[in-house]
């Protein structure tokens, strides 16, 4: 899995949280406020890290044990809180801007595939002046029809193809097992970044793991 990946990539998809942005502070603060507002026991910051990556509605049901109705109520509260106070409480991981510059200069189409609501992802990328790098920004839909990572990756690939990109040799860059599984549903390989929020075990199924943006550049560009 960690051997050099020698391949010419026709398109590169990126996860957002834990891959491009260290967004944990804003997400965890909004989750903490949400649980407190609902009178629920508030998990530790370490426990909340597991909520970052998969669709939040699923995490609220599976990890917090909420009913679907209660989870949807919590999700609405969280989104309002996060939109108001936490969305921009993030930082771009070291080396990411230089990596994006190199990929753009090489003429490789780039896309975002995130479980975060698409309009929210767009606003955050606009704020950090990263939107111009990406041909496509794909996220969860407002009506929850597109929520899983597989759905988001499929949408990103379809939109890239509509824009004229060759997606036959696409790769996803992510940090969690949900990225690996979602990309695999479309026969897209995944490279896992070690600076994100996943554990080493979550890299099983990825074609490589990388410890820095420079190393990722080497794998993507040779």
DONUPA-68725 format. One record per atom (N, C-alpha, C): chain; residue in one letter; x, y, z; atom name; residue number from 1. Coordinates in steps of 0.1 Angstrom, whole numbers. Atoms other than C-alpha are relative to their C-alpha. Last residue first. Layout:
  mol  type      u      v      w  atom  seq
    A     a      X      Y      Z    CA  NUM
...
This chain:
  mol  type      u      v      w  atom  seq
    A     x    -12      8      3     N  222
    A     x     59    120   -102    CA  222
    A     x     13      8      2     C  222
    A     x     -7     -6     12     N  221
    A     x     29    143   -103    CA  221
    A     x     13     -7     -4     C  221
    A     x      9     -4     10     N  220
    A     x      4    127    -80    CA  220
    A     x      6      5    -13     C  220
    A     x      9     11      5     N  219
    A     x     27    106    -59    CA  219
    A     x     -9      4    -11     C  219
    A     x     -9      9      6     N  218
    A     x     54    134    -56    CA  218
    A     x     -9    -12     -6     C  218
    A     x     -3     -6     13     N  217
    A     x     27    160    -48    CA  217
    A     x      9    -10     -8     C  217
    A     x     12      1      8     N  216
    A     x     15    138    -20    CA  216
    A     x      2      5    -14     C  216
    A     x      0     14      4     N  215
    A     x     50    136     -6    CA  215
    A     x    -12     -3     -9     C  215
    A     x    -11      2     10     N  214
    A     x     52    174     -6    CA  214
    A     x      0    -15     -5     C  214
    A     x      5     -4     13     N  213
    A     x     18    176     10    CA  213
    A     x     10     -2    -10     C  213
    A     x     -2    -14      3     N  212
    A     x     31    155     39    CA  212
    A     x     -6      4    -14     C  212
    A     x     -2     -8    -12     N  211
    A     x     27    122     56    CA  211
    A     x      2     15     -2     C  211
    A     x    -11    -11      1     N  210
    A     x     13    102     28    CA  210
    A     x      0      8     13     C  210
    A     x      2    -10    -10     N  209
    A     x     -7     69     27    CA  209
    A     x     12     10     -1     C  209
    A     x    -12     -6     -6     N  208
    A     x    -10     48     -4    CA  208
    A     x     -4      8     12     C  208
    A     x    -11      4      8     N  207
    A     x    -34     26    -24    CA  207
    A     x     13      5      6     C  207
    A     x     -6    -12      8     N  206
    A     x    -61     29      2    CA  206
    A     x     12     -6     -7     C  206
    A     x      7     -2     13     N  205
    A     x    -79     -3     12    CA  205
    A     x      4     11     -8     C  205
    A     x      1     13      7     N  204
    A     x    -67     -3     48    CA  204
    A     x     -9      2    -12     C  204
    A     x     -7     -1     13     N  203
    A     x    -61     34     56    CA  203
    A     x      0    -13     -7     C  203
    A     x      9     -5     11     N  202
    A     x    -87     34     83    CA  202
    A     x      6      1    -13     C  202
    A     x      8     11      5     N  201
    A     x    -65     12    105    CA  201
    A     x     -9      4    -11     C  201
    A     x     -8      8     10     N  200
    A     x    -40     41    108    CA  200
    A     x     -8    -12     -6     C  200
    A     x    -10      8     -6     N  199
    A     x    -67     62    125    CA  199
    A     x      8     -8    -10     C  199
    A     x      2     14     -1     N  198
    A     x    -85     90    108    CA  198
    A     x     11     -7      7     C  198
    A     x      6      4    -13     N  197
    A     x    -86    127    116    CA  197
    A     x     -2    -15      1     C  197
    A     x     14     -1     -2     N  196
    A     x    -62    141     90    CA  196
    A     x     -5     -6     13     C  196
    A     x      2    -12     -9     N  195
    A     x    -24    146     90    CA  195
    A     x    -15      2      3     C  195
    A     x     -2      3    -14     N  194
    A     x    -18    111     77    CA  194
    A     x     -3     11     10     C  194
    A     x     -9     -9     -6     N  193
    A     x    -33    117     43    CA  193
    A     x      1     -3     15     C  193
    A     x      3     -5    -13     N  192
    A     x    -49     87     26    CA  192
    A     x     11      9      6     C  192
    A     x    -12     -3     -7     N  191
    A     x    -47     81    -11    CA  191
    A     x     -3      6     13     C  191
    A     x     -2    -11    -10     N  190
    A     x    -78     66    -25    CA  190
    A     x     14      0      5     C  190
    A     x     -9      2    -12     N  189
    A     x    -86     46    -56    CA  189
    A     x      1     12      9     C  189
    A     x    -10    -11     -1     N  188
    A     x   -117     52    -78    CA  188
    A     x      9     -4     12     C  188
    A     x    -13      5      5     N  187
    A     x   -137     21    -87    CA  187
    A     x     11     11     -1     C  187
    A     x     -1     -5     14     N  186
    A     x   -170     41    -82    CA  186
    A     x     14     -5     -7     C  186
    A     x     13      3      6     N  185
    A     x   -180     23    -50    CA  185
    A     x      0      4    -14     C  185
    A     x      0     13      5     N  184
    A     x   -143     24    -41    CA  184
    A     x    -13     -4     -7     C  184
    A     x     -6     -1     13     N  183
    A     x   -145     62    -38    CA  183
    A     x      0    -14     -6     C  183
    A     x      8     -8      9     N  182
    A     x   -171     60    -10    CA  182
    A     x      6      0    -14     C  182
    A     x     12      8      4     N  181
    A     x   -153     31      8    CA  181
    A     x     -8      8    -11     C  181
    A     x     -4     12      8     N  180
    A     x   -119     49      8    CA  180
    A     x    -12     -8     -5     C  180
    A     x     -5     -4     13     N  179
    A     x   -134     82     18    CA  179
    A     x      4    -12     -9     C  179
    A     x     12     -3      8     N  178
    A     x   -155     66     45    CA  178
    A     x      4      6    -14     C  178
    A     x      5     12      7     N  177
    A     x   -123     50     58    CA  177
    A     x    -12      3     -9     C  177
    A     x      8     10     -8     N  176
    A     x   -111     85     67    CA  176
    A     x     -3    -12     -9     C  176
    A     x     -7      3    -13     N  175
    A     x    -83    110     56    CA  175
    A     x     -8    -11      8     C  175
    A     x      9     -1    -12     N  174
    A     x    -90    118     19    CA  174
    A     x      8     -4     13     C  174
    A     x     -9     -2    -12     N  173
    A     x    -74    122    -15    CA  173
    A     x     -9      3     12     C  173
    A     x      5     -8    -11     N  172
    A     x    -95    106    -43    CA  172
    A     x     10      2     11     C  172
    A     x     -4      5    -13     N  171
    A     x    -81     94    -76    CA  171
    A     x     -6     10     11     C  171
    A     x      2    -10    -11     N  170
    A     x    -94     97   -111    CA  170
    A     x      5     -7     13     C  170
    A     x    -11      2     -9     N  169
    A     x    -80     77   -141    CA  169
    A     x      0     10     12     C  169
    A     x     -3     14      1     N  168
    A     x   -111     74   -163    CA  168
    A     x     11     -4     10     C  168
    A     x      1      6    -14     N  167
    A     x   -124    108   -151    CA  167
    A     x      4    -15      0     C  167
    A     x     -2     15      1     N  166
    A     x   -114    127   -182    CA  166
    A     x      0     -5     14     C  166
    A     x    -12      6     -6     N  165
    A     x   -127    163   -177    CA  165
    A     x      0    -15     -3     C  165
    A     x    -10      4     10     N  164
    A     x   -151    179   -202    CA  164
    A     x     12     -7      6     C  164
    A     x     -8    -11      3     N  163
    A     x   -172    199   -177    CA  163
    A     x     11     -3    -10     C  163
    A     x      8    -10      7     N  162
    A     x   -199    173   -178    CA  162
    A     x      9     12     -4     C  162
    A     x      2      5     14     N  161
    A     x   -173    147   -169    CA  161
    A     x     -8     10     -8     C  161
    A     x    -13     -2      7     N  160
    A     x   -163    168   -139    CA  160
    A     x     -1     -5    -14     C  160
    A     x     -1    -14      3     N  159
    A     x   -200    170   -129    CA  159
    A     x     14      3     -7     C  159
    A     x      9     -3     10     N  158
    A     x   -204    132   -131    CA  158
    A     x      1     15     -4     C  158
    A     x     -5      6     12     N  157
    A     x   -173    125   -111    CA  157
    A     x     -9      4    -12     C  157
    A     x    -12     -8      4     N  156
    A     x   -184    150    -84    CA  156
    A     x      6     -5    -13     C  156
    A     x      4    -13      5     N  155
    A     x   -218    134    -82    CA  155
    A     x     12      9     -5     C  155
    A     x      6      3     13     N  154
    A     x   -204     99    -79    CA  154
    A     x     -5     13     -6     C  154
    A     x    -10      3      9     N  153
    A     x   -181    111    -51    CA  153
    A     x     -6     -2    -14     C  153
    A     x     -7    -12      3     N  152
    A     x   -210    127    -33    CA  152
    A     x     12     -2    -10     C  152
    A     x      9     -8      8     N  151
    A     x   -232     96    -36    CA  151
    A     x      8     13     -4     C  151
    A     x      1      6     13     N  150
    A     x   -204     73    -24    CA  150
    A     x     -8      9     -9     C  150
    A     x    -12     -4      7     N  149
    A     x   -196     97      5    CA  149
    A     x     -1     -6    -14     C  149
    A     x    -11      9     -2     N  148
    A     x   -232     94     16    CA  148
    A     x     12      4     -8     C  148
    A     x     -7     -1    -13     N  147
    A     x   -255    124     17    CA  147
    A     x     12     -8      2     C  147
    A     x    -14      3      2     N  146
    A     x   -272    131    -16    CA  146
    A     x      8      2     12     C  146
    A     x      1     11     10     N  145
    A     x   -310    130    -13    CA  145
    A     x     14     -4     -3     C  145
    A     x     -5     13     -5     N  144
    A     x   -306    149     20    CA  144
    A     x     -1    -11    -10     C  144
    A     x     12      9     -2     N  143
    A     x   -328    178      6    CA  143
    A     x      4    -14      5     C  143
    A     x      9     -5    -11     N  142
    A     x   -300    203     11    CA  142
    A     x    -11     -9      3     C  142
    A     x     11     -9      5     N  141
    A     x   -276    182    -10    CA  141
    A     x     -8      4     12     C  141
    A     x     13      5     -3     N  140
    A     x   -243    169      5    CA  140
    A     x    -11     10     -5     C  140
    A     x      2      3    -14     N  139
    A     x   -212    181    -12    CA  139
    A     x    -14     -6      2     C  139
    A     x     11      9     -3     N  138
    A     x   -196    185    -46    CA  138
    A     x     -2     -3     15     C  138
    A     x      1      1    -15     N  137
    A     x   -174    214    -56    CA  137
    A     x    -13     -8      3     C  137
    A     x     13      5     -6     N  136
    A     x   -164    210    -92    CA  136
    A     x      2      0     15     C  136
    A     x     10      0     11     N  135
    A     x   -137    227   -114    CA  135
    A     x    -14     -3      5     C  135
    A     x      9     12      2     N  134
    A     x   -117    234    -83    CA  134
    A     x    -10      2    -11     C  134
    A     x     -8     12      3     N  133
    A     x    -87    257    -79    CA  133
    A     x     -8    -11     -5     C  133
    A     x     -5     -1     14     N  132
    A     x   -108    289    -81    CA  132
    A     x      8    -13     -4     C  132
    A     x      9      5     10     N  131
    A     x   -126    278    -49    CA  131
    A     x      5      0    -14     C  131
    A     x     -4     13      6     N  130
    A     x    -96    281    -26    CA  130
    A     x     -9     -4    -12     C  130
    A     x     -5     -3     13     N  129
    A     x    -99    318    -15    CA  129
    A     x      6    -13     -7     C  129
    A     x    -15      2      0     N  128
    A     x   -102    308     21    CA  128
    A     x      6      1    -13     C  128
    A     x     -7     -8    -11     N  127
    A     x   -136    324     24    CA  127
    A     x     15     -2      0     C  127
    A     x      0    -14      4     N  126
    A     x   -147    310    -10    CA  126
    A     x      8      8     10     C  126
    A     x    -11     -1     10     N  125
    A     x   -137    275      1    CA  125
    A     x      1     14     -6     C  125
    A     x    -12      1     -7     N  124
    A     x   -159    280     32    CA  124
    A     x     12      1    -10     C  124
    A     x     -3    -12     -8     N  123
    A     x   -188    293     13    CA  123
    A     x     13      0      7     C  123
    A     x     -3    -11     10     N  122
    A     x   -187    265    -13    CA  122
    A     x      4     13      8     C  122
    A     x    -13      2      5     N  121
    A     x   -185    239     15    CA  121
    A     x      5     11    -10     C  121
    A     x     -9     -3    -11     N  120
    A     x   -215    254     31    CA  120
    A     x     14     -2     -4     C  120
    A     x      0    -15     -1     N  119
    A     x   -235    254     -1    CA  119
    A     x     10      4     11     C  119
    A     x     -7     -6     12     N  118
    A     x   -225    217     -7    CA  118
    A     x      1     16      1     C  118
    A     x     10     -6      9     N  117
    A     x   -235    205     28    CA  117
    A     x      7      8    -11     C  117
    A     x      6    -13     -5     N  116
    A     x   -205    187     43    CA  116
    A     x    -10      5    -10     C  116
    A     x     13      3     -6     N  115
    A     x   -201    151     31    CA  115
    A     x     -6     12      6     C  115
    A     x      2     -1    -15     N  114
    A     x   -173    163      9    CA  114
    A     x    -14     -4      5     C  114
    A     x     11     10     -3     N  113
    A     x   -161    156    -27    CA  113
    A     x     -1     -1     16     C  113
    A     x      2      2    -14     N  112
    A     x   -141    186    -40    CA  112
    A     x    -11    -10      2     C  112
    A     x     13     -1     -6     N  111
    A     x   -128    186    -75    CA  111
    A     x      0     -3     15     C  111
    A     x      1      3    -14     N  110
    A     x    -96    191    -95    CA  110
    A     x    -15      1      4     C  110
    A     x     13     -5     -6     N  109
    A     x    -89    189   -132    CA  109
    A     x     -1     -4     14     C  109
    A     x      8     10     -5     N  108
    A     x    -51    183   -139    CA  108
    A     x    -13      5      6     C  108
    A     x     12      2      8     N  107
    A     x    -35    209   -160    CA  107
    A     x     -9    -11      4     C  107
    A     x     -2     12      8     N  106
    A     x      0    206   -146    CA  106
    A     x    -13     -3     -8     C  106
    A     x    -10     -3     11     N  105
    A     x     -2    242   -134    CA  105
    A     x      2    -12     -9     C  105
    A     x      6     -9      9     N  104
    A     x    -34    233   -115    CA  104
    A     x     10      3    -12     C  104
    A     x      9      8      7     N  103
    A     x    -17    204    -98    CA  103
    A     x     -7      8    -11     C  103
    A     x     -8      9      9     N  102
    A     x     13    225    -88    CA  102
    A     x    -10     -8     -9     C  102
    A     x     -6     -7     11     N  101
    A     x     -9    253    -75    CA  101
    A     x      7     -9    -10     C  101
    A     x     11     -4      9     N  100
    A     x    -30    229    -55    CA  100
    A     x      5      8    -12     C  100
    A     x      4     12      7     N   99
    A     x      1    214    -39    CA   99
    A     x    -10      3    -11     C   99
    A     x    -10      3      9     N   98
    A     x     14    249    -30    CA   98
    A     x     -3    -12     -9     C   98
    A     x      1    -10     11     N   97
    A     x    -19    257    -14    CA   97
    A     x     10     -2    -11     C   97
    A     x     11      2      9     N   96
    A     x    -19    225      5    CA   96
    A     x     -1     10    -11     C   96
    A     x     -4      5     13     N   95
    A     x     16    228     19    CA   95
    A     x    -11     -2     -9     C   95
    A     x    -13     -4      7     N   94
    A     x      6    232     55    CA   94
    A     x      2     -7    -13     C   94
    A     x    -12      8     -4     N   93
    A     x    -31    224     63    CA   93
    A     x     13      5     -8     C   93
    A     x     -5      8     11     N   92
    A     x    -55    253     56    CA   92
    A     x     12     -8      5     C   92
    A     x    -13     -4      6     N   91
    A     x    -70    265     89    CA   91
    A     x      4     -9    -11     C   91
    A     x     -8     11      6     N   90
    A     x   -105    264    103    CA   90
    A     x     13      6     -5     C   90
    A     x     -9      3    -10     N   89
    A     x   -129    285    124    CA   89
    A     x      9    -12     -4     C   89
    A     x    -13     -5      4     N   88
    A     x   -146    297     92    CA   88
    A     x     11     -2     11     C   88
    A     x     -3      3     13     N   87
    A     x   -177    276     96    CA   87
    A     x     14      4     -4     C   87
    A     x    -12      9      1     N   86
    A     x   -178    278    134    CA   86
    A     x      5     -3    -14     C   86
    A     x    -12     -2     -8     N   85
    A     x   -199    307    145    CA   85
    A     x     12     -8     -4     C   85
    A     x     -2    -13     -7     N   84
    A     x   -230    314    125    CA   84
    A     x     13      2      6     C   84
    A     x      0    -11     10     N   83
    A     x   -229    285    100    CA   83
    A     x      2     14      6     C   83
    A     x    -13      1      8     N   82
    A     x   -218    261    127    CA   82
    A     x      0     11    -11     C   82
    A     x    -11     -4     -8     N   81
    A     x   -246    272    150    CA   81
    A     x     13      0     -7     C   81
    A     x      2    -15     -2     N   80
    A     x   -273    270    123    CA   80
    A     x     12      5      9     C   80
    A     x     -3     -7     13     N   79
    A     x   -259    236    111    CA   79
    A     x     -2     15      2     C   79
    A     x    -14      0      3     N   78
    A     x   -258    222    146    CA   78
    A     x      3      9    -12     C   78
    A     x     -7     -9    -10     N   77
    A     x   -293    232    155    CA   77
    A     x     14      1     -3     C   77
    A     x      4    -13      3     N   76
    A     x   -306    216    123    CA   76
    A     x      6     10      9     C   76
    A     x     -7     -4     12     N   75
    A     x   -286    185    129    CA   75
    A     x     -3     14     -4     C   75
    A     x    -13     -4     -3     N   74
    A     x   -299    182    164    CA   74
    A     x      8      5    -12     C   74
    A     x      1    -12     -8     N   73
    A     x   -335    183    152    CA   73
    A     x     14      5      4     C   73
    A     x      2    -11     10     N   72
    A     x   -326    157    125    CA   72
    A     x     -2     14      7     C   72
    A     x    -13     -3      7     N   71
    A     x   -310    135    152    CA   71
    A     x     -2     11    -11     C   71
    A     x     -9     -8     -9     N   70
    A     x   -341    138    174    CA   70
    A     x     13      3     -7     C   70
    A     x      7    -13     -2     N   69
    A     x   -364    126    145    CA   69
    A     x      9      9      9     C   69
    A     x     -1     -8     13     N   68
    A     x   -340     99    134    CA   68
    A     x     -6     14      2     C   68
    A     x     10      5     10     N   67
    A     x   -338     86    170    CA   67
    A     x      2      9    -12     C   67
    A     x     12     -8      1     N   66
    A     x   -306     95    189    CA   66
    A     x     -9     -6    -11     C   66
    A     x     11      8     -3     N   65
    A     x   -280     69    200    CA   65
    A     x    -14      8     -1     C   65
    A     x      7     -6    -12     N   64
    A     x   -252     94    202    CA   64
    A     x    -12     -7      3     C   64
    A     x    -10     -2    -11     N   63
    A     x   -228     73    181    CA   63
    A     x     -7      6     12     C   63
    A     x     -8     11     -4     N   62
    A     x   -252     57    156    CA   62
    A     x      9      2     12     C   62
    A     x      9     11     -3     N   61
    A     x   -280     83    154    CA   61
    A     x      9    -12      5     C   61
    A     x      9     -3    -11     N   60
    A     x   -259    114    156    CA   60
    A     x     -8    -12      4     C   60
    A     x     -8      0    -12     N   59
    A     x   -232     98    134    CA   59
    A     x     -9      3     13     C   59
    A     x     -3     14     -3     N   58
    A     x   -257     90    107    CA   58
    A     x      7      0     13     C   58
    A     x     13      6     -4     N   57
    A     x   -270    126    106    CA   57
    A     x      2    -14      5     C   57
    A     x      2     -2    -14     N   56
    A     x   -234    138    106    CA   56
    A     x    -13     -6      5     C   56
    A     x     12     -9     -1     N   55
    A     x   -226    121     73    CA   55
    A     x     -4      2     15     C   55
    A     x     12      6      5     N   54
    A     x   -192    105     79    CA   54
    A     x    -11     10      0     C   54
    A     x     -3      9     11     N   53
    A     x   -160    125     82    CA   53
    A     x    -13     -6     -6     C   53
    A     x     -5     -7     12     N   52
    A     x   -159    143    115    CA   52
    A     x      3    -10    -11     C   52
    A     x     12     -5      8     N   51
    A     x   -181    126    141    CA   51
    A     x      4      7    -13     C   51
    A     x      5     10      8     N   50
    A     x   -151    105    153    CA   50
    A     x    -12      4     -8     C   50
    A     x     -8      2     13     N   49
    A     x   -134    136    164    CA   49
    A     x     -6    -10     -9     C   49
    A     x      7     -8     11     N   48
    A     x   -163    142    189    CA   48
    A     x      8     -1    -13     C   48
    A     x     12      8      5     N   47
    A     x   -149    114    211    CA   47
    A     x     -7      7    -11     C   47
    A     x     -6     12      7     N   46
    A     x   -115    133    214    CA   46
    A     x    -12     -9     -6     C   46
    A     x     -5     -4     13     N   45
    A     x   -133    165    222    CA   45
    A     x      5    -11     -8     C   45
    A     x    -13     -8      0     N   44
    A     x   -151    148    250    CA   44
    A     x      3      4    -14     C   44
    A     x    -12      8      2     N   43
    A     x   -188    138    246    CA   43
    A     x     13      9      1     C   43
    A     x     -9     -6     10     N   42
    A     x   -215    162    260    CA   42
    A     x     12     -9     -1     C   42
    A     x    -14      1     -5     N   41
    A     x   -243    143    277    CA   41
    A     x      9      5    -11     C   41
    A     x     -6     13      2     N   40
    A     x   -276    156    261    CA   40
    A     x     14      0      7     C   40
    A     x     -1      6    -13     N   39
    A     x   -296    186    273    CA   39
    A     x      6    -14      0     C   39
    A     x     11     10     -1     N   38
    A     x   -306    196    238    CA   38
    A     x      1     -8     13     C   38
    A     x     13     -6      2     N   37
    A     x   -287    229    240    CA   37
    A     x    -11    -10      1     C   37
    A     x      4     -8    -12     N   36
    A     x   -257    212    255    CA   36
    A     x    -14      6     -1     C   36
    A     x      3     10    -11     N   35
    A     x   -255    186    227    CA   35
    A     x     -5      7     13     C   35
    A     x     12      7      4     N   34
    A     x   -257    214    201    CA   34
    A     x     -5    -10     11     C   34
    A     x     11     -9     -2     N   33
    A     x   -232    237    218    CA   33
    A     x    -13     -7     -3     C   33
    A     x      1     -1    -14     N   32
    A     x   -207    208    219    CA   32
    A     x    -12      9      4     C   32
    A     x      6     12     -5     N   31
    A     x   -214    200    183    CA   31
    A     x     -2      1     15     C   31
    A     x     15      0      4     N   30
    A     x   -208    236    173    CA   30
    A     x     -7    -13      5     C   30
    A     x      7    -10     -8     N   29
    A     x   -175    237    192    CA   29
    A     x    -15      0     -3     C   29
    A     x      1      5    -13     N   28
    A     x   -164    204    177    CA   28
    A     x     -7     10      9     C   28
    A     x     10     11     -1     N   27
    A     x   -171    216    142    CA   27
    A     x     -2     -5     14     C   27
    A     x     13     -5      2     N   26
    A     x   -153    249    146    CA   26
    A     x    -11    -11      1     C   26
    A     x      4    -10    -11     N   25
    A     x   -122    234    162    CA   25
    A     x    -14      5     -2     C   25
    A     x      5      6    -12     N   24
    A     x   -121    203    138    CA   24
    A     x     -4     11     11     C   24
    A     x     13     -6     -4     N   23
    A     x   -118    223    106    CA   23
    A     x     -6     -5     13     C   23
    A     x      2      4    -14     N   22
    A     x    -82    216     98    CA   22
    A     x    -12      7      5     C   22
    A     x      1     -9    -11     N   21
    A     x    -87    221     61    CA   21
    A     x      0     -7     13     C   21
    A     x     -4    -14      5     N   20
    A     x    -75    204     29    CA   20
    A     x      0      9     12     C   20
    A     x     -9      2     11     N   19
    A     x    -76    168     42    CA   19
    A     x      5     13     -5     C   19
    A     x    -10     10     -3     N   18
    A     x    -92    167     76    CA   18
    A     x     10     -3    -11     C   18
    A     x     -3      0    -14     N   17
    A     x   -124    183     64    CA   17
    A     x     11    -10      3     C   17
    A     x     -2    -14     -5     N   16
    A     x   -124    188     26    CA   16
    A     x      5      0     15     C   16
    A     x      9     -2    -12     N   15
    A     x   -121    155      7    CA   15
    A     x      3     14      5     C   15
    A     x     -5     -2    -14     N   14
    A     x   -102    160    -25    CA   14
    A     x    -12      0      9     C   14
    A     x     10     -5     -9     N   13
    A     x   -108    147    -60    CA   13
    A     x      6      1     14     C   13
    A     x     -3      2    -14     N   12
    A     x    -80    145    -86    CA   12
    A     x    -12      6      8     C   12
    A     x      8     -9     -8     N   11
    A     x    -85    140   -123    CA   11
    A     x      3     -3     14     C   11
    A     x      7     -9      9     N   10
    A     x    -66    123   -152    CA   10
    A     x     -8     11      8     C   10
    A     x     14     -2     -5     N    9
    A     x    -40    107   -129    CA    9
    A     x     -6     10     -9     C    9
    A     x      3    -13      4     N    8
    A     x     -8     93   -145    CA    8
    A     x    -15      2      3     C    8
    A     x     12      0      9     N    7
    A     x      3     64   -125    CA    7
    A     x     -2     14     -4     C    7
    A     x     -4     -6     13     N    6
    A     x     33     54   -105    CA    6
    A     x    -11     -1    -10     C    6
    A     x     11      2      9     N    5
    A     x     22     49    -69    CA    5
    A     x      4      7    -13     C    5
    A     x      2    -12      8     N    4
    A     x     53     44    -48    CA    4
    A     x    -11     -3    -10     C    4
    A     x    -10     -1     11     N    3
    A     x     49     16    -24    CA    3
    A     x     -4     12     -8     C    3
    A     x     -9    -12     -1     N    2
    A     x     29     24      8    CA    2
    A     x     10      1    -11     C    2
    A     x      8    -12      0     N    1
    A     x      0      0      0    CA    1
    A     x      9     13      0     C    1
